[in-house]
Amino acid sequence: MSDNLLSNINNPTDLRLLDEAQLPQVAQELRDFIIDIVAVKEGHLGASLGVIELTIALHYVFDTPNDLLIWDVGHQAYGHKILTGRRENFHTNRQLGGISGFPKRSESIYDAFGVGHSSTSISAALGMAIASNLKGDFNKQHIAVIGDASIASGMAFEGLNHAGVTDANLLVILNDNAIGIDPSVGALKQYLTAVKEGKNPRQNNMIKSLNFDYSGPIDGHDIFAVIKELKRLQKTKGPKFLHIITTKGKGLQQAEDDQVKYHAPGKFDALTGEIHIKSEENLPPKYQDVFGLTVLDLAKKNEKIIGITPAMPSGSSLKFMMDAFPKRAFDVGIAEQHAVTLAAGMATQGMIVYCNIYSTFLQRAYDQIIHDVALQNLQVIFCLDRAGLVGEDGATHHGVFDLAYLRCIPNMIVYAPINEIALQNILYTAQLGLDHPIAIRYPRGRGVIQDWQTQHLGKYEKIDIGKSVCIKQGSKAAVLSNGTIGNNVSLAIAKMKHPETIAHYDFSFVKPLDEKALKSIFNTFKTIITIEDGTVKGGFGSAILEFASENNYASKITVLGIPDEFIEHGTVAELQQYCKIDVKSLEILFSSY
């Protein structure tokens, strides 16, 4: 038998055959394994390193998969995946055709619930626990592992509130490391800090007040202490709550020292931890930085400008404004619903609010968009980062539904810039005063203009709401693009032998549509092609189809975009190719006209 214990663990049953004294060695091997793979293949690092001991203890004590284990969000589940039969193909993590970066029910019987967005674990585990009771199974264990950033979300408290009045066999484990992707914020964070430091009287324990059997806080890296407490809780009936203290990035010094950067560090040296620096010289800016730098520039000139983000100050680049104007820029934690209605409240008082939320996360605040903003016609400026295909994070994170779910809401303006200049100009235009709320959606990654910051930042032009732009004239077919995918169209046309056949129009506004231009286009062309990096069902293409139907146009319309399915993980280039909206696919299509 190999001296390497991990190589002989193919499932938790193998793990349970080991003596408890051997588990620290497993922990070290598991850490090393994750570091070695992620250093080369990239992915989420710090979160999984922080729960190695907990992961081993959970599978050692509980009878998984019969006992149900749910990882909130799932950033921290790499160790879980490796111990549950996916060690040999872990190197395919987040790659096209490989395993998912998040727990996924269709991937393994050990993944009790699919996750990717935060704060769902308690509700899901409680649902499972109540179902077990109804089926007469009172011994099955249901465990939810949730972080201190995620538990601050409203949905987590809804689950706690319900669980506390049940006899469900539920164990909530709070993995308290004081950080999500960025450092945790808010009064709950301050409360948990006081508990950890022994400054909070035990009689003031808010978890006990919710009728949970509370224990802790304990050292989450002391595997023997964790196992001992899990075994005790295994015999305790009803809702239980274990508070453990961990360090995100544990075992890799650089990851412990810079927990934000090492959340997902890219490629790095597995031995030294040093990140392989990619040269950013002569590269176009990231769209998030175009947003962040533009809003900062505008805020310097307009004291009514406010910035809001739910737990993504670094990812959204609102941090630029937070550093310069800390009283006017807010990280509200993982609380998208609160972020939207907070923005609405500020808008009623004449503030100009840029509410920056990743496209996929804005889905969590849909009623607030409708009820609190659009119904009252409040001029909130929604900035939807990570719109379209985001790549390796996969189906839970692709921002492909926003055009469809926003377009149907009365009073909403919906805009997707084709490049950095268009993005800065719509951000400028929005703060001049609009008659309606606006959603501005832009992708993850870099733009197309190398010298944007030095040559264009601060040089603003007002955009006419609802106007399209003819990028190129053509004779046979008209391509109508929305957003940055229009750059693929331009590149594809440039590669054609007969580019003169294709006309190209930038329809950045999905709502309101430029109907005057559309009438001219439909009267000129018998073939219309629409393209977007959103779902073909209900999005920009659907809007064009509706217009054609309402006006009795008989042109042939081809709608390109994200097909009616959940797109899995892979690089953006691979996924665009799958959806046939990459440059090569478009060139082939256009050349047929």
C-alpha positions as CSV (number, residue, x, y, z in Angstrom):
1,M,0.0,0.0,0.0
2,S,1.3,3.5,-0.8
3,D,2.5,5.7,2.0
4,N,0.2,8.3,0.4
5,L,-3.1,7.9,2.2
6,L,-5.1,10.1,-0.2
7,S,-4.3,7.9,-3.2
8,N,-6.1,5.0,-1.5
9,I,-9.3,7.0,-0.7
10,N,-11.8,6.6,-3.5
11,N,-14.9,7.4,-1.4
12,P,-15.8,8.2,2.3
13,T,-16.0,4.5,3.1
14,D,-12.3,4.2,2.5
15,L,-11.7,7.3,4.6
16,R,-13.6,5.7,7.6
17,L,-11.3,2.7,7.5
18,L,-8.4,4.9,8.7
19,D,-7.4,5.4,12.3
20,E,-8.4,8.8,13.5
21,A,-4.7,9.5,14.2
22,Q,-4.0,9.3,10.5
23,L,-6.4,12.1,9.5
24,P,-3.9,15.0,9.9
25,Q,-1.8,13.3,7.3
26,V,-4.8,13.0,5.0
27,A,-5.4,16.7,5.6
28,Q,-1.9,17.7,4.5
29,E,-2.1,15.4,1.4
30,L,-5.5,16.8,0.5
31,R,-4.2,20.4,0.8
32,D,-1.1,19.6,-1.3
33,F,-3.3,17.9,-3.9
34,I,-5.6,20.9,-4.3
35,I,-2.7,23.4,-4.4
36,D,-0.8,21.3,-7.0
37,I,-3.9,21.1,-9.3
38,V,-5.2,24.6,-8.9
39,A,-1.8,26.1,-9.4
40,V,-1.8,24.7,-12.9
41,K,-5.5,24.5,-13.8
42,E,-6.7,27.6,-11.9
43,G,-10.0,27.8,-9.9
44,H,-11.1,28.7,-6.4
45,L,-8.4,28.1,-3.9
46,G,-8.6,29.8,-0.5
47,A,-12.1,28.7,0.4
48,S,-11.3,24.9,0.0
49,L,-8.0,25.2,1.8
50,G,-9.8,26.7,4.8
51,V,-12.2,23.7,5.3
52,I,-9.9,20.7,4.8
53,E,-10.2,19.5,8.4
54,L,-13.9,20.1,8.4
55,T,-14.4,18.3,5.1
56,I,-12.5,15.2,6.3
57,A,-14.3,15.2,9.7
58,L,-17.7,15.4,8.1
59,H,-17.2,12.5,5.9
60,Y,-15.4,10.5,8.7
61,V,-18.2,11.0,11.2
62,F,-21.4,11.0,9.1
63,D,-22.7,8.3,6.8
64,T,-22.5,10.2,3.5
65,P,-24.2,10.0,1.0
66,N,-27.0,8.5,3.2
67,D,-26.6,11.5,5.5
68,L,-27.0,14.6,3.4
69,L,-24.3,17.2,3.2
70,I,-24.8,20.6,1.6
71,W,-22.0,23.1,0.9
72,D,-23.3,26.7,0.7
73,V,-22.1,28.5,-2.5
74,G,-19.7,25.6,-3.1
75,H,-16.4,27.5,-3.5
76,Q,-15.1,25.4,-0.6
77,A,-16.1,22.0,-1.9
78,Y,-12.9,20.9,-3.7
79,G,-11.8,18.7,-0.9
80,H,-15.3,17.2,-0.8
81,K,-15.2,16.4,-4.5
82,I,-11.7,14.7,-4.2
83,L,-12.9,12.5,-1.3
84,T,-16.1,11.5,-3.1
85,G,-14.8,9.7,-6.1
86,R,-13.5,12.6,-8.2
87,R,-9.8,12.6,-7.4
88,E,-8.7,11.1,-10.6
89,N,-10.5,13.6,-12.8
90,F,-10.2,16.6,-10.5
91,H,-7.7,18.0,-13.0
92,T,-10.6,18.6,-15.3
93,N,-12.3,20.9,-12.8
94,R,-14.1,23.8,-14.5
95,Q,-12.9,22.8,-18.0
96,L,-15.2,22.0,-20.9
97,G,-16.5,18.5,-20.5
98,G,-14.9,18.2,-17.0
99,I,-16.3,18.3,-13.5
100,S,-18.1,21.4,-12.3
101,G,-16.4,23.8,-10.0
102,F,-19.5,23.6,-7.7
103,P,-21.5,20.8,-6.2
104,K,-23.9,19.4,-8.7
105,R,-26.5,16.7,-8.1
106,S,-26.2,15.1,-11.6
107,E,-22.4,14.8,-11.0
108,S,-22.4,12.7,-7.8
109,I,-24.7,11.1,-5.3
110,Y,-22.5,12.9,-2.6
111,D,-23.6,16.3,-4.0
112,A,-26.9,16.5,-2.2
113,F,-27.9,19.9,-3.6
114,G,-26.7,22.0,-6.5
115,V,-25.2,25.3,-5.4
116,G,-23.4,28.3,-6.8
117,H,-25.2,31.3,-5.4
118,S,-25.0,31.9,-1.7
119,S,-27.3,31.4,1.3
120,T,-29.4,28.5,0.0
121,S,-28.0,25.7,2.2
122,I,-30.1,26.1,5.3
123,S,-33.4,26.2,3.5
124,A,-32.5,23.2,1.3
125,A,-31.2,21.1,4.3
126,L,-34.3,22.0,6.3
127,G,-36.5,20.9,3.5
128,M,-34.7,17.6,3.3
129,A,-34.9,17.2,7.1
130,I,-38.6,17.8,7.2
131,A,-39.1,15.4,4.3
132,S,-37.1,12.7,6.3
133,N,-39.4,13.2,9.3
134,L,-42.5,12.9,7.1
135,K,-41.1,9.6,5.8
136,G,-40.4,8.3,9.3
137,D,-36.7,8.5,9.0
138,F,-35.6,10.2,12.2
139,N,-32.0,9.1,12.2
140,K,-30.8,10.6,8.9
141,Q,-28.5,13.6,9.4
142,H,-28.9,16.8,7.3
143,I,-25.8,19.2,7.4
144,A,-25.5,22.6,6.0
145,V,-22.1,24.3,5.9
146,I,-22.4,28.0,5.5
147,G,-19.9,30.9,5.7
148,D,-20.2,34.0,7.8
149,A,-20.7,36.2,4.7
150,S,-23.5,33.9,3.4
151,I,-25.3,33.6,6.6
152,A,-25.8,37.3,6.7
153,S,-28.1,37.1,3.7
154,G,-31.8,37.3,4.3
155,M,-32.6,33.9,2.9
156,A,-30.3,32.2,5.4
157,F,-32.2,34.0,8.3
158,E,-35.5,32.9,6.8
159,G,-34.2,29.3,7.0
160,L,-33.0,29.7,10.6
161,N,-36.3,31.3,11.6
162,H,-38.3,28.4,10.3
163,A,-35.9,25.7,11.5
164,G,-36.0,27.0,15.1
165,V,-39.7,26.0,15.4
166,T,-39.3,22.5,14.0
167,D,-37.9,19.2,15.3
168,A,-36.0,18.7,12.1
169,N,-32.7,16.8,12.5
170,L,-30.7,19.7,11.1
171,L,-27.1,20.7,11.8
172,V,-26.0,24.1,10.6
173,I,-22.2,24.6,10.6
174,L,-21.0,28.2,10.5
175,N,-17.6,28.3,8.9
176,D,-16.5,31.7,10.3
177,N,-13.4,33.1,8.6
178,A,-14.5,36.7,8.4
179,I,-14.4,36.8,4.6
180,G,-16.5,35.9,1.6
181,I,-14.7,37.0,-1.6
182,D,-14.1,40.4,0.0
183,P,-14.0,40.8,3.8
184,S,-17.3,40.4,5.5
185,V,-19.2,43.5,6.5
186,G,-22.1,44.5,8.8
187,A,-23.4,44.2,12.3
188,L,-23.6,40.4,12.2
189,K,-19.9,40.3,11.4
190,Q,-19.2,42.5,14.4
191,Y,-21.4,40.2,16.5
192,L,-19.5,37.1,15.4
193,T,-16.2,38.8,16.0
194,A,-17.3,39.6,19.6
195,V,-18.3,36.0,20.1
196,K,-14.9,34.8,18.8
197,E,-13.1,37.2,21.1
198,G,-15.2,36.2,24.1
199,K,-16.7,39.7,24.5
200,N,-20.3,38.7,24.0
201,P,-22.1,37.3,27.0
202,R,-23.3,33.8,26.3
203,Q,-26.8,34.7,27.4
204,N,-27.0,37.1,24.5
205,N,-26.4,34.4,22.0
206,M,-28.7,35.1,19.1
207,I,-28.5,31.6,17.7
208,K,-29.7,30.1,21.0
209,S,-32.6,32.6,20.9
210,L,-33.7,31.0,17.7
211,N,-34.1,27.7,19.5
212,F,-30.9,26.0,18.2
213,D,-28.6,23.9,20.2
214,Y,-25.5,26.2,19.9
215,S,-21.9,25.0,20.4
216,G,-18.6,26.7,19.8
217,P,-16.8,28.5,18.7
218,I,-14.1,25.9,18.2
219,D,-10.9,25.7,16.1
220,G,-11.9,24.4,12.7
221,H,-8.4,23.3,12.0
222,D,-8.2,21.1,15.1
223,I,-9.5,18.0,13.4
224,F,-9.8,16.0,16.6
225,A,-11.8,18.7,18.3
226,V,-14.1,18.9,15.3
227,I,-14.6,15.2,15.1
228,K,-15.4,15.0,18.8
229,E,-18.0,17.7,18.6
230,L,-19.6,16.3,15.4
231,K,-19.9,12.9,17.2
232,R,-21.7,14.6,20.1
233,L,-24.0,16.5,17.8
234,Q,-24.7,13.4,15.8
235,K,-26.6,12.1,18.8
236,T,-28.4,15.3,19.5
237,K,-31.9,15.7,18.1
238,G,-33.5,18.8,16.6
239,P,-31.9,21.9,15.1
240,K,-28.2,22.3,16.0
241,F,-25.7,25.0,15.3
242,L,-21.9,24.5,15.4
243,H,-19.7,27.6,15.2
244,I,-16.2,26.9,13.9
245,I,-13.3,29.3,13.3
246,T,-11.2,28.8,10.2
247,T,-8.6,30.7,8.2
248,K,-9.3,31.1,4.5
249,G,-6.3,29.8,2.5
250,K,-5.0,27.8,5.4
251,G,-1.8,26.0,4.6
252,L,-0.5,28.3,1.9
253,Q,1.0,31.4,3.5
254,Q,0.4,33.7,0.7
255,A,-3.3,32.7,0.5
256,E,-3.6,33.3,4.3
257,D,-1.9,36.7,3.9
258,D,-3.9,37.9,0.9
259,Q,-7.2,36.2,1.1
260,V,-8.9,38.4,-1.5
261,K,-6.4,37.8,-4.2
262,Y,-6.1,34.0,-3.5
263,H,-9.8,33.4,-3.6
264,A,-9.2,32.6,-7.2
265,P,-5.6,33.5,-7.9
266,G,-5.2,32.1,-11.4
267,K,-2.0,30.1,-12.1
268,F,0.7,30.2,-9.4
269,D,3.8,28.4,-8.2
270,A,2.6,25.4,-6.1
271,L,5.8,25.5,-4.0
272,T,6.2,29.2,-3.3
273,G,2.6,30.4,-3.8
274,E,3.8,33.2,-6.0
275,I,1.2,34.1,-8.7
276,H,2.3,34.0,-12.3
277,I,1.9,37.6,-13.3
278,K,0.3,38.1,-16.6
279,S,1.5,41.2,-18.5
280,E,-1.2,43.7,-18.8
281,E,0.8,46.1,-20.9
282,N,-1.0,47.3,-24.0
283,L,-4.1,45.3,-23.0
284,P,-7.6,46.9,-23.2
285,P,-9.2,47.6,-19.8
286,K,-11.5,45.3,-17.9
287,Y,-15.1,46.4,-18.3
288,Q,-15.4,46.4,-14.5
289,D,-12.6,49.0,-14.3
290,V,-14.3,51.1,-17.0
291,F,-17.3,51.1,-14.7
292,G,-15.3,51.8,-11.5
293,L,-13.1,54.5,-12.9
294,T,-15.9,56.2,-14.7
295,V,-18.2,56.3,-11.7
296,L,-15.3,57.6,-9.6
297,D,-14.7,60.4,-12.1
298,L,-18.4,61.3,-12.2
299,A,-18.7,61.2,-8.4
300,K,-15.9,63.7,-8.1
301,K,-18.0,66.1,-10.1
302,N,-21.5,65.2,-8.7
303,E,-21.9,64.9,-4.9
304,K,-25.3,63.2,-5.4
305,I,-23.8,60.1,-6.9
306,I,-23.9,57.0,-4.7
307,G,-22.5,53.5,-5.3
308,I,-23.9,50.3,-4.0
309,T,-22.7,46.7,-4.4
310,P,-23.7,43.4,-2.6
311,A,-20.4,42.0,-1.4
312,M,-18.5,42.6,-4.7
313,P,-16.4,45.8,-4.2
314,S,-13.3,44.3,-5.8
315,G,-15.1,42.2,-8.4
316,S,-17.2,45.2,-9.6
317,S,-14.4,47.8,-9.1
318,L,-16.7,49.9,-7.0
319,K,-13.7,49.8,-4.6
320,F,-12.2,52.8,-6.4
321,M,-15.1,54.9,-5.3
322,M,-15.3,53.3,-1.8
323,D,-11.7,54.2,-1.2
324,A,-12.2,57.8,-2.4
325,F,-15.7,58.4,-1.0
326,P,-16.3,55.9,1.8
327,K,-19.5,57.7,2.9
328,R,-21.0,57.5,-0.6
329,A,-20.2,54.0,-1.6
330,F,-21.6,50.9,0.2
331,D,-20.8,47.2,0.3
332,V,-24.1,45.8,1.8
333,G,-22.9,42.2,2.0
334,I,-24.6,39.3,0.3
335,A,-28.0,41.0,0.2
336,E,-29.1,41.7,-3.4
337,Q,-32.7,42.4,-2.4
338,H,-31.6,44.9,0.2
339,A,-29.2,46.5,-2.3
340,V,-32.0,47.2,-4.8
341,T,-34.5,48.6,-2.4
342,L,-31.8,50.6,-0.5
343,A,-31.0,52.1,-3.9
344,A,-34.7,52.8,-4.5
345,G,-35.0,54.5,-1.1
346,M,-32.1,56.8,-1.9
347,A,-33.5,57.6,-5.3
348,T,-36.7,58.9,-3.7
349,Q,-34.5,61.5,-2.0
350,G,-32.9,62.7,-5.2
351,M,-29.7,60.7,-5.0
352,I,-28.2,59.3,-8.2
353,V,-27.6,55.6,-7.4
354,Y,-25.4,53.2,-9.3
355,C,-26.4,49.8,-8.1
356,N,-23.8,47.3,-9.3
357,I,-24.8,43.7,-9.2
358,Y,-23.5,40.8,-11.2
359,S,-26.2,39.8,-13.8
360,T,-26.7,36.3,-12.4
361,F,-27.0,37.7,-8.8
362,L,-29.6,40.3,-9.8
363,Q,-31.9,37.4,-10.5
364,R,-32.2,37.1,-6.7
365,A,-33.8,40.5,-6.4
366,Y,-36.4,40.3,-9.2
367,D,-39.4,41.4,-7.2
368,Q,-37.5,44.4,-5.8
369,I,-36.7,45.5,-9.3
370,I,-40.4,45.3,-10.3
371,H,-42.1,46.4,-7.1
372,D,-39.7,48.8,-5.5
373,V,-38.1,50.4,-8.5
374,A,-39.9,50.0,-11.8
375,L,-43.5,50.3,-10.5
376,Q,-42.6,53.6,-8.8
377,N,-40.5,54.6,-11.8
378,L,-37.5,55.4,-9.7
379,Q,-34.4,56.4,-11.6
380,V,-32.0,53.7,-10.2
381,I,-29.0,52.9,-12.4
382,F,-28.5,49.2,-12.5
383,C,-25.0,48.2,-13.6
384,L,-24.9,44.5,-14.5
385,D,-21.4,43.1,-14.5
386,R,-20.6,39.6,-15.7
387,A,-23.5,39.7,-18.3
388,G,-23.4,37.0,-20.9
389,L,-21.2,33.9,-20.8
390,V,-18.7,34.1,-17.9
391,G,-16.7,31.0,-18.6
392,E,-15.5,28.4,-16.1
393,D,-18.0,29.2,-13.3
394,G,-20.6,27.7,-15.5
395,A,-24.4,27.4,-15.4
396,T,-24.9,29.0,-12.0
397,H,-23.0,32.2,-13.0
398,H,-23.7,32.8,-16.7
399,G,-25.5,36.2,-17.0
400,V,-27.6,35.2,-20.0
401,F,-31.1,35.8,-18.7
402,D,-31.0,39.5,-17.9
403,L,-32.2,40.8,-21.3
404,A,-35.2,38.6,-21.1
405,Y,-36.2,39.1,-17.5
406,L,-35.7,42.9,-17.7
407,R,-37.2,43.6,-21.1
408,C,-40.7,42.6,-19.9
409,I,-40.7,45.1,-17.0
410,P,-42.6,48.4,-17.7
411,N,-40.6,51.6,-17.3
412,M,-37.2,49.8,-17.7
413,I,-34.5,51.1,-20.1
414,V,-32.2,48.2,-21.1
415,Y,-28.8,49.0,-22.6
416,A,-25.7,46.9,-23.6
417,P,-22.7,48.9,-24.8
418,I,-20.6,47.6,-27.7
419,N,-17.4,48.9,-26.2
420,E,-15.7,50.9,-23.4
421,I,-16.5,54.3,-24.9
422,A,-20.2,53.4,-25.1
423,L,-20.1,52.1,-21.5
424,Q,-18.6,55.3,-20.1
425,N,-21.0,57.4,-22.1
426,I,-24.1,55.7,-20.9
427,L,-22.9,55.9,-17.3
428,Y,-22.4,59.6,-17.9
429,T,-25.8,60.0,-19.6
430,A,-27.6,58.2,-16.8
431,Q,-26.5,60.7,-14.2
432,L,-27.7,63.6,-16.2
433,G,-31.2,62.5,-15.5
434,L,-33.5,59.9,-17.1
435,D,-37.2,59.5,-17.0
436,H,-36.9,55.8,-16.0
437,P,-34.7,53.3,-14.3
438,I,-32.0,51.8,-16.5
439,A,-30.1,48.5,-16.6
440,I,-26.6,48.7,-18.2
441,R,-25.2,45.2,-18.8
442,Y,-21.6,44.4,-19.8
443,P,-19.4,41.3,-19.8
444,R,-16.7,39.9,-17.7
445,G,-13.2,40.4,-19.0
446,R,-11.5,43.0,-21.2
447,G,-12.8,45.4,-23.8
448,V,-11.3,46.3,-27.2
449,I,-9.7,49.7,-26.8
450,Q,-6.1,49.6,-25.6
451,D,-5.7,53.3,-24.7
452,W,-9.2,53.8,-23.3
453,Q,-8.1,55.2,-19.9
454,T,-5.5,57.7,-21.2
455,Q,-7.4,58.8,-24.3
456,H,-11.1,58.5,-23.4
457,L,-11.8,58.5,-19.7
458,G,-13.6,61.8,-18.8
459,K,-14.3,62.7,-22.4
460,Y,-18.1,62.1,-22.4
461,E,-20.8,62.3,-25.0
462,K,-24.5,62.1,-24.2
463,I,-26.2,59.1,-25.7
464,D,-29.7,59.5,-27.3
465,I,-31.9,57.0,-25.5
466,G,-33.3,54.4,-27.8
467,K,-31.1,55.1,-30.8
468,S,-29.2,52.5,-32.8
469,V,-26.1,53.0,-34.9
470,C,-25.3,51.8,-38.4
471,I,-21.7,50.4,-38.2
472,K,-21.5,49.2,-41.7
473,Q,-23.7,49.4,-44.9
474,G,-24.5,46.2,-46.8
475,S,-26.5,44.9,-49.7
476,K,-28.1,41.5,-48.9
477,A,-28.5,40.9,-45.2
478,A,-28.7,43.1,-42.1
479,V,-27.1,41.9,-38.8
480,L,-28.5,43.5,-35.7
481,S,-26.3,43.1,-32.7
482,N,-26.7,44.0,-29.0
483,G,-23.7,44.6,-26.8
484,T,-20.1,43.6,-27.0
485,I,-20.9,40.5,-29.1
486,G,-21.2,43.0,-31.9
487,N,-17.4,43.0,-32.0
488,N,-17.5,39.4,-33.1
489,V,-19.8,40.5,-35.9
490,S,-17.3,43.2,-37.1
491,L,-14.4,40.7,-37.0
492,A,-16.4,38.1,-38.9
493,I,-17.4,40.5,-41.6
494,A,-13.8,41.7,-41.9
495,K,-12.8,38.1,-42.7
496,M,-15.3,37.6,-45.5
497,K,-14.4,37.5,-49.2
498,H,-17.4,39.7,-49.9
499,P,-18.1,41.8,-46.9
500,E,-20.2,44.2,-48.9
501,T,-23.1,41.9,-48.7
502,I,-23.6,42.3,-44.9
503,A,-24.9,45.4,-43.2
504,H,-24.3,45.7,-39.4
505,Y,-26.3,47.7,-36.9
506,D,-25.6,48.2,-33.2
507,F,-28.8,48.0,-31.3
508,S,-27.4,48.7,-27.8
509,F,-30.9,49.6,-26.6
510,V,-33.1,46.5,-26.2
511,K,-35.7,48.7,-24.7
512,P,-36.8,51.1,-26.0
513,L,-36.1,49.8,-29.5
514,D,-35.2,52.1,-32.3
515,E,-38.4,51.5,-34.3
516,K,-37.6,54.2,-36.9
517,A,-34.4,52.4,-37.8
518,L,-36.1,49.1,-37.7
519,K,-38.7,50.1,-40.2
520,S,-36.0,51.3,-42.6
521,I,-34.1,48.1,-42.2
522,F,-37.1,45.8,-42.7
523,N,-38.1,47.8,-45.8
524,T,-34.6,47.4,-47.2
525,F,-33.6,43.8,-46.3
526,K,-35.4,40.5,-46.8
527,T,-32.9,38.8,-44.5
528,I,-32.4,39.9,-40.9
529,I,-30.0,38.3,-38.4
530,T,-30.1,39.2,-34.7
531,I,-27.3,38.3,-32.3
532,E,-26.9,38.7,-28.5
533,D,-25.0,37.0,-25.7
534,G,-28.3,36.4,-23.9
535,T,-30.9,33.7,-24.2
536,V,-32.7,33.5,-27.5
537,K,-36.0,33.0,-25.7
538,G,-37.4,36.4,-24.7
539,G,-34.3,38.5,-25.3
540,F,-33.2,41.0,-28.0
541,G,-34.0,38.7,-30.9
542,S,-37.5,38.1,-29.5
543,A,-38.0,41.8,-29.4
544,I,-37.2,42.1,-33.1
545,L,-39.5,39.2,-33.9
546,E,-42.3,40.9,-32.0
547,F,-41.7,44.1,-33.9
548,A,-41.8,42.3,-37.2
549,S,-45.1,40.6,-36.3
550,E,-46.7,43.7,-35.0
551,N,-45.8,45.6,-38.2
552,N,-46.6,42.7,-40.6
553,Y,-43.0,42.4,-42.0
554,A,-42.3,39.2,-43.8
555,S,-38.5,39.3,-43.8
556,K,-36.7,36.1,-42.8
557,I,-35.3,36.5,-39.3
558,T,-32.6,34.4,-37.8
559,V,-32.1,34.7,-34.0
560,L,-28.6,34.0,-32.7
561,G,-27.7,33.8,-29.0
562,I,-27.7,31.4,-26.1
563,P,-29.9,28.4,-26.8
564,D,-32.7,27.3,-24.6
565,E,-30.6,25.2,-22.2
566,F,-28.3,25.7,-19.3
567,I,-24.8,26.2,-20.7
568,E,-22.1,24.3,-18.7
569,H,-18.6,25.5,-17.9
570,G,-15.7,26.1,-20.3
571,T,-13.8,29.1,-21.6
572,V,-15.8,31.9,-23.0
573,A,-14.3,31.2,-26.5
574,E,-15.4,27.5,-26.2
575,L,-18.9,28.4,-25.1
576,Q,-19.3,31.0,-27.8
577,Q,-18.3,28.4,-30.3
578,Y,-20.9,26.0,-28.8
579,C,-23.6,28.6,-29.2
580,K,-22.4,29.5,-32.7
581,I,-21.8,33.1,-31.9
582,D,-18.0,33.0,-32.2
583,V,-16.2,34.8,-35.1
584,K,-15.6,31.7,-37.2
585,S,-19.3,30.5,-37.0
586,L,-20.5,34.0,-37.8
587,E,-18.1,34.3,-40.8
588,I,-19.5,31.0,-42.2
589,L,-23.0,32.1,-41.7
590,F,-22.6,35.5,-43.2
591,S,-20.7,34.1,-46.2
592,S,-23.8,32.1,-47.2
593,Y,-25.6,35.3,-48.1
